[in-house]
């Protein structure tokens, strides 16, 4: 497995990514919404969690392997779905999917990223998960689910935290709203990053690859914006979930959960898991950080449904804190995209290796031999 000692943390990868890709692409990846309050709070609140080591114990070999939905993964974290990944760095979904397979962790493909269901299914040997933005048209919804079944993907993730697009000042200024625009400023930024520009030119303009069967040919930018607004709705409720649950025979997970009532609804609808998330701080700046509802939800519902978390997790210690707080599994998006933006084709392999090393060290320092025992090391307040 590849590891570059020049970049032993997510912060170092972020700094390298900032220098390597155009500013508009970096700000799309890096930013939250409004004043970025919840973006920052997500991580800072996780890091208030304290763990207590137990040194004078019988020492056993450390394992970070974790079982989830009947699959034994090599680590208790996966790669979150990220939209428009190819805009940030060419072939990002393919790079990360390949690394996820090699490291035996889950990769989640977004509906609105730049690689297709079929390509990612082939790269991951049908082990990828898929995150669905709910189509308004039932025929499109049903066809996407049939494609997932044909590809034999095991887990479908439905998204509930985008009833409206977040107000993201940096993206608006950069013309990355919907429809996107390409300003003189952005063009100059591209010219200042010739390596990124050349790779993007070689790989072609990023597009919503999974959605191509449903899109008219040769849409201009305004038509693309109209298509997305007319085709997808972020509104999700019990009535729109029921037909998905009836049709999908694999594991069904609700992502974007931020309160106990939605977890109760998910349980009543027969869902298999929830991912506590606030979309990486990109939707509601006035909301809670993720770790606080995670603690409540895991305590009250962890024995009834599989509780996972993303948003704000940047390191191995963050994963340990989150699992100690009740999560069964964790996901990260930005950390892996920083890795690819910084190191290209080697970025996925490096970032997964790095986070595994960090988590392994935490486990060894705590004298905790299994991931599921981490809650016993949580400092009680």
C-alpha positions as CSV (number, residue, x, y, z in Angstrom):
1,X,0.0,0.0,0.0
2,X,1.3,3.5,-0.9
3,X,2.1,6.1,1.7
4,X,3.9,9.4,1.1
5,X,5.6,10.6,4.3
6,X,5.4,14.2,3.1
7,X,1.7,14.2,3.6
8,X,1.0,12.4,6.9
9,X,-2.2,14.2,7.7
10,X,-5.4,15.5,6.1
11,X,-4.2,19.1,6.7
12,X,-1.1,18.5,4.7
13,X,-3.1,17.0,1.9
14,X,-5.5,20.0,2.0
15,X,-2.6,22.4,1.7
16,X,-1.2,20.5,-1.3
17,X,-4.6,20.3,-2.9
18,X,-5.0,24.1,-2.6
19,X,-1.8,24.6,-4.5
20,X,-2.5,22.0,-7.2
21,X,-6.1,22.7,-8.4
22,X,-7.9,25.8,-9.5
23,X,-9.3,28.0,-6.7
24,X,-13.0,27.5,-7.8
25,X,-12.6,23.7,-7.7
26,X,-10.9,23.9,-4.3
27,X,-13.5,26.2,-2.8
28,X,-16.3,23.9,-4.1
29,X,-14.7,21.0,-2.3
30,X,-13.6,22.9,0.8
31,X,-16.5,25.2,1.6
32,X,-19.7,24.9,3.6
33,X,-22.7,27.2,3.5
34,X,-23.4,30.7,4.6
35,X,-20.6,31.6,7.1
36,X,-19.1,28.1,7.4
37,X,-20.1,27.9,11.1
38,X,-21.3,24.3,11.0
39,X,-18.5,23.2,8.7
40,X,-16.0,24.2,11.4
41,X,-18.1,23.1,14.3
42,X,-18.5,19.5,12.9
43,X,-14.8,18.8,13.4
44,X,-14.2,20.9,16.5
45,X,-17.1,19.2,18.4
46,X,-15.9,15.7,17.5
47,X,-12.5,16.7,19.0
48,X,-14.0,17.6,22.3
49,X,-14.6,13.9,22.8
50,X,-12.0,12.4,25.1
51,X,-10.8,8.7,25.3
52,X,-9.2,7.2,28.3
53,X,-6.5,4.5,27.8
54,X,-6.2,1.4,29.9
55,X,-2.6,0.4,30.1
56,X,-2.4,-2.3,32.7
57,X,-4.4,-4.9,30.8
58,X,-3.8,-8.2,29.0
59,X,-2.4,-7.0,25.6
60,X,-3.9,-8.6,22.5
61,X,-3.3,-8.1,18.8
62,X,-5.1,-5.0,17.5
63,X,-7.6,-5.3,14.7
64,X,-9.5,-2.5,13.0
65,X,-11.6,-4.8,10.9
66,X,-15.3,-4.1,11.2
67,X,-18.4,-6.0,10.1
68,X,-21.2,-4.1,8.5
69,X,-24.3,-5.5,6.8
70,X,-22.8,-8.9,6.7
71,X,-19.6,-7.7,5.1
72,X,-16.2,-7.8,6.9
73,X,-14.4,-4.6,6.0
74,X,-10.7,-3.9,6.7
75,X,-11.4,-0.6,8.5
76,X,-14.5,1.1,10.1
77,X,-14.7,3.8,7.5
78,X,-15.8,4.3,4.0
79,X,-15.7,7.0,1.2
80,X,-18.7,9.3,1.3
81,X,-20.5,10.3,-1.9
82,X,-19.3,13.6,-3.4
83,X,-20.9,15.4,-6.3
84,X,-19.0,16.6,-9.4
85,X,-15.8,14.8,-8.3
86,X,-14.3,15.0,-11.8
87,X,-14.5,18.8,-11.6
88,X,-12.2,18.7,-8.5
89,X,-9.8,16.3,-10.1
90,X,-10.1,14.2,-13.3
91,X,-11.2,10.6,-12.8
92,X,-11.6,11.1,-9.0
93,X,-14.4,8.5,-8.6
94,X,-12.5,5.9,-10.5
95,X,-9.3,6.6,-8.5
96,X,-11.2,6.3,-5.2
97,X,-13.3,3.3,-6.1
98,X,-10.2,1.4,-7.1
99,X,-8.4,2.3,-3.9
100,X,-11.5,1.3,-1.9
101,X,-11.5,-2.1,-3.5
102,X,-7.8,-2.6,-2.8
103,X,-8.3,-1.6,0.9
104,X,-11.6,-3.5,1.3
105,X,-13.7,-0.5,2.4
106,X,-17.0,0.8,1.0
107,X,-17.1,3.5,-1.7
108,X,-20.4,5.4,-2.1
109,X,-21.1,6.7,-5.6
110,X,-23.3,9.9,-5.8
111,X,-26.1,10.3,-8.4
112,X,-24.5,13.6,-9.4
113,X,-20.9,12.7,-9.7
114,X,-18.9,12.1,-12.8
115,X,-18.7,8.3,-13.2
116,X,-21.4,5.9,-14.1
117,X,-23.0,3.2,-12.0
118,X,-21.8,0.5,-14.4
119,X,-18.2,1.7,-14.5
120,X,-17.9,1.9,-10.7
121,X,-19.6,-1.4,-10.3
122,X,-17.0,-3.0,-12.6
123,X,-14.0,-1.2,-10.8
124,X,-15.3,-2.3,-7.3
125,X,-16.3,-5.8,-8.4
126,X,-19.9,-4.9,-7.4
127,X,-19.0,-3.8,-3.9
128,X,-19.8,-0.1,-4.2
129,X,-22.8,1.6,-2.6
130,X,-25.0,4.1,-4.4
131,X,-26.5,7.3,-3.1
132,X,-29.7,8.3,-4.7
133,X,-31.0,11.8,-5.2
134,X,-34.7,11.0,-5.6
135,X,-36.0,11.6,-9.2
136,X,-39.4,13.2,-9.5
137,X,-40.2,10.9,-12.4
138,X,-41.0,7.4,-11.0
139,X,-39.8,5.8,-14.3
140,X,-36.3,7.3,-13.9
141,X,-36.3,6.2,-10.2
142,X,-37.3,2.7,-11.1
143,X,-34.8,2.5,-14.0
144,X,-31.9,3.6,-11.7
145,X,-32.9,1.0,-9.2
146,X,-33.0,-1.7,-11.9
147,X,-29.5,-0.6,-13.0
148,X,-28.3,-1.0,-9.5
149,X,-29.8,-4.5,-9.3
150,X,-28.2,-5.5,-12.6
151,X,-24.9,-4.2,-11.3
152,X,-25.5,-6.2,-8.1
153,X,-24.6,-3.3,-5.8
154,X,-25.4,-4.3,-2.2
155,X,-26.4,-1.0,-0.5
156,X,-28.7,1.9,-1.7
157,X,-28.4,5.2,0.2
158,X,-31.2,7.7,0.0
159,X,-30.6,11.3,0.8
160,X,-32.9,13.3,3.0
161,X,-30.9,16.5,3.8
162,X,-31.3,18.4,0.6
163,X,-34.9,19.8,0.6
164,X,-33.3,22.9,-1.0
165,X,-29.7,23.6,-2.1
166,X,-27.5,25.2,0.5
167,X,-26.7,28.9,0.2
168,X,-22.9,28.7,-0.6
169,X,-21.4,32.1,-1.2
170,X,-18.1,30.9,-2.6
171,X,-19.8,28.6,-5.2
172,X,-22.2,31.4,-6.2
173,X,-19.3,33.8,-6.7
174,X,-17.4,31.2,-8.7
175,X,-20.4,30.5,-10.9
176,X,-20.8,26.9,-9.6
177,X,-24.5,27.3,-8.8
178,X,-27.0,25.5,-11.1
179,X,-26.7,26.3,-13.9
180,X,-22.9,26.7,-13.7
181,X,-21.1,29.5,-15.5
182,X,-17.5,29.9,-16.5
183,X,-16.1,33.3,-15.8
184,X,-12.9,35.0,-16.9
185,X,-11.7,34.6,-13.3
186,X,-12.2,30.9,-13.5
187,X,-10.5,30.6,-16.9
188,X,-7.5,32.4,-15.5
189,X,-7.4,30.1,-12.5
190,X,-7.4,27.1,-14.9
191,X,-4.5,28.5,-16.8
192,X,-2.6,29.0,-13.6
193,X,-2.8,25.2,-13.0
194,X,-1.5,23.7,-16.3
195,X,-1.1,20.1,-15.0
196,X,-4.8,20.0,-13.8
197,X,-5.9,21.7,-17.1
198,X,-4.0,19.2,-19.2
199,X,-5.4,16.2,-17.3
200,X,-8.9,17.6,-17.6
201,X,-8.5,18.2,-21.3
202,X,-7.3,14.6,-21.8
203,X,-10.2,13.2,-19.8
204,X,-12.9,15.4,-21.3
205,X,-15.4,17.8,-19.7
206,X,-16.9,16.3,-16.5
207,X,-20.5,15.3,-16.8
208,X,-23.2,13.5,-14.8
209,X,-22.3,10.1,-16.2
210,X,-25.0,8.0,-14.4
211,X,-27.7,10.4,-15.6
212,X,-26.7,10.4,-19.3
213,X,-29.5,7.9,-20.3
214,X,-32.1,10.4,-19.1
215,X,-30.6,13.6,-20.4
216,X,-31.2,15.1,-23.9
217,X,-28.1,15.4,-26.0
218,X,-26.0,18.5,-26.2
219,X,-27.6,20.5,-23.4
220,X,-26.1,23.9,-22.8
221,X,-25.5,25.1,-19.3
222,X,-28.9,26.8,-18.8
223,X,-30.6,23.7,-20.2
224,X,-28.6,21.5,-17.9
225,X,-29.7,23.5,-14.9
226,X,-33.3,23.3,-16.0
227,X,-33.0,19.5,-16.4
228,X,-31.6,19.0,-12.9
229,X,-34.3,21.2,-11.3
230,X,-37.1,19.5,-13.3
231,X,-35.8,15.9,-12.7
232,X,-34.7,15.7,-9.1
233,X,-36.3,16.7,-5.8
234,X,-34.5,16.8,-2.5
235,X,-37.8,16.4,-0.7
236,X,-38.1,12.9,0.9
237,X,-40.8,11.6,3.2
238,X,-42.5,8.4,4.2
239,X,-44.7,8.3,1.0
240,X,-41.7,8.7,-1.3
241,X,-39.5,6.2,0.6
242,X,-42.1,3.4,0.6
243,X,-41.9,2.5,-3.1
244,X,-38.1,2.6,-2.9
245,X,-38.2,0.2,0.0
246,X,-40.7,-2.1,-1.8
247,X,-38.6,-2.2,-4.9
248,X,-35.1,-2.4,-3.5
249,X,-34.2,-5.8,-2.0
250,X,-30.7,-4.9,-0.8
251,X,-29.8,-2.9,2.3
252,X,-31.4,0.5,2.4
253,X,-29.8,3.4,4.3
254,X,-31.1,6.9,5.0
255,X,-28.4,9.6,4.9
256,X,-28.7,13.1,6.3
257,X,-30.4,12.2,9.5
258,X,-30.2,14.9,12.2
259,X,-32.9,14.1,14.7
260,X,-34.5,11.3,16.6
261,X,-37.9,11.6,14.9
262,X,-36.5,10.8,11.5
263,X,-34.7,7.8,12.9
264,X,-38.0,6.5,14.3
265,X,-39.6,7.0,10.8
266,X,-36.7,5.1,9.2
267,X,-37.2,2.2,11.6
268,X,-40.9,2.1,10.9
269,X,-40.3,2.0,7.2
270,X,-38.0,-1.0,7.5
271,X,-34.7,0.7,6.6
272,X,-31.5,-1.0,7.6
273,X,-29.4,1.9,8.6
274,X,-29.1,5.7,9.0
275,X,-26.1,7.9,8.5
276,X,-26.1,10.9,10.8
277,X,-24.9,13.7,8.6
278,X,-25.4,17.4,7.8
279,X,-24.0,17.2,4.3
280,X,-20.6,18.2,5.5
281,X,-21.9,21.5,6.8
282,X,-23.1,22.5,3.3
283,X,-26.8,22.8,4.0
284,X,-27.8,24.4,7.3
285,X,-25.3,26.6,9.1
286,X,-27.7,27.1,12.0
287,X,-28.0,23.4,12.7
288,X,-26.2,21.1,15.2
289,X,-22.9,19.5,14.5
290,X,-23.1,15.8,13.7
291,X,-21.6,14.3,16.8
292,X,-24.3,15.6,19.2
293,X,-27.3,14.0,17.5
294,X,-25.2,10.9,16.8
295,X,-24.7,10.4,20.6
296,X,-28.4,10.7,21.3
297,X,-29.5,8.6,18.3
298,X,-27.0,5.8,19.0
299,X,-28.0,5.7,22.7
300,X,-31.7,5.5,22.0
301,X,-31.8,3.5,18.7
302,X,-28.5,1.8,18.2
303,X,-30.0,-1.6,19.1
304,X,-32.9,-1.1,16.5
305,X,-31.0,0.1,13.4
306,X,-27.4,0.5,12.3
307,X,-26.2,4.0,13.1
308,X,-23.4,5.5,11.2
309,X,-22.0,9.0,10.8
310,X,-20.2,11.3,8.3
311,X,-19.5,15.1,8.3
312,X,-16.5,16.5,10.2
313,X,-14.4,13.4,10.4
314,X,-10.9,14.1,9.2
315,X,-8.5,11.6,10.9
316,X,-8.0,8.3,12.7
317,X,-8.5,9.9,16.1
318,X,-11.8,11.4,14.8
319,X,-13.0,8.0,13.8
320,X,-12.1,6.5,17.2
321,X,-14.0,9.4,18.9
322,X,-17.0,8.9,16.7
323,X,-17.2,5.2,17.2
324,X,-16.7,5.5,20.9
325,X,-19.6,7.9,20.9
326,X,-21.9,5.2,19.4
327,X,-21.4,5.0,15.7
328,X,-21.1,1.5,14.2
329,X,-19.3,2.9,11.1
330,X,-18.0,6.2,9.7
331,X,-17.7,7.9,6.3
332,X,-15.5,10.8,5.0
333,X,-15.7,12.7,1.8
334,X,-13.4,15.8,1.8
335,X,-10.3,13.9,3.3
336,X,-10.2,11.5,0.3
337,X,-10.9,14.3,-2.2
338,X,-8.0,16.3,-0.8
339,X,-5.9,13.2,-1.2
340,X,-6.7,12.8,-4.9
341,X,-6.4,16.5,-5.6
342,X,-3.0,16.5,-3.9
343,X,-1.5,13.2,-5.2
344,X,-3.6,12.3,-8.3
345,X,-3.8,8.6,-9.0
346,X,-2.0,7.7,-5.8
347,X,-4.1,9.9,-3.6
348,X,-6.8,7.4,-2.7
349,X,-4.3,4.7,-1.8
350,X,-2.3,7.1,0.3
351,X,-5.2,8.6,2.2
352,X,-6.7,5.3,3.1
353,X,-3.3,4.0,4.2
354,X,-2.7,7.1,6.2
355,X,-6.1,7.0,8.1
356,X,-5.6,3.3,8.8
357,X,-2.2,4.0,10.3
358,X,-3.6,6.8,12.4
359,X,-6.5,4.7,13.7
360,X,-4.3,1.7,14.4
361,X,-2.0,3.9,16.5
362,X,-5.0,5.2,18.5
363,X,-6.1,1.7,19.2
364,X,-2.7,0.6,20.3
365,X,-2.3,3.6,22.6
366,X,-5.7,3.0,24.2
367,X,-4.9,-0.8,24.5
368,X,-8.2,-1.5,22.7
369,X,-7.9,-4.6,20.6
370,X,-11.3,-4.3,18.7
371,X,-13.2,-1.5,17.2
372,X,-16.5,-2.5,18.9
373,X,-14.8,-2.1,22.3
374,X,-14.1,1.7,21.8
375,X,-17.2,2.8,23.7
376,X,-15.6,1.4,26.9
377,X,-12.8,3.9,26.5
378,X,-15.0,7.0,26.3
379,X,-14.6,9.5,29.0
380,X,-18.0,9.9,30.7
381,X,-19.1,13.4,31.6
